[in-house]
Amino acid sequence: MQSPIPFARIGTRGSPLALAQARLVRELLCQAHGIGQADIEIEVFSTGGDRSQAENTTLSDIGGKGVFTKEIDEALLSGRIDIGVHSSKDVATGMPQGMVLAAFLEREDVRDAFISVSARDIDTLPEGARFGTSSIRRAAQALRLRPDLRIVPFRGNVHTRLKKLLDGVADATLLALAGLNRLDEAHRATAILDTKAFMPAPAQGAIALAIRDADARFAGIVAPLDHAPTHAGILAERTMLSVLDGSCRTPVGALSTRTGAGYELCGEILSLDGQTSFQAQATGSDPVALGEQVGRDLLAQAGADWQTRFLA
């Protein structure tokens, strides 16, 4: 007897955090549509980004953000799955043709967490300490405050990176507090960082749901999960990143917050060593226009050739 067709098929990476996020989406879809969890399948994909983690290289060396979504994107476009569940900051600025980010769950805490077994915060790390990260944004922000730090490549899922710290691979690292919260590991944080000194990555802390752009049925299915303020804020941040032509090769921070009349968007670009940086901010009610304005303001300060100069 042929198995019944599931209500929805979700695609996700296989890390503990990715699975936690996919299960949360399944739970919310079940609540929204009055169905059981057995009606929604979760299919796990190994992405190029996952397979490369043992090499301990930076994301810029292996192709940037899209390496964590490519296989899921392909399965979505082929009809093998119906919804791709992603950490929004992992989604490339230029979406594959035929796909759209249709919904965003309410954003978690956007801040970065400092974690160390030997220091209470970045200021108390010893001279020349090893700072583990493969994020060039986090590396640049850390070097801005502490130029003496030695940056150590540091990839892997949350638990892998925590184990690397215990094994002495580095003296400290940064992780997204949102991921720690979703894994019930927030107690691992030694200090929570101020977003003024450590502006988060664009779209950090938000779960994105990707569907085929002409799929009216699944647009309706994911619509109840869409948190409008989060959606608008992420759109502003991703628009800013698009104007900057930013990627995992470029140290860029962004943060949108609600205001009475709309949103405030702050943006930042940095040199790899953190010693040069530019910031811009603006307020408005149109997230696309807001992102474009902040992106243009940053370009006006840094110059159109900023990537060539900053990344040399």
Summary of the structure (lengths in Angstrom):
residues: 312
radius of gyration: 19.4
end to end distance: 61.7
largest distance: 67.3
contacts: 1075
relative contact order: 0.14
helix: 41%
strand: 22%
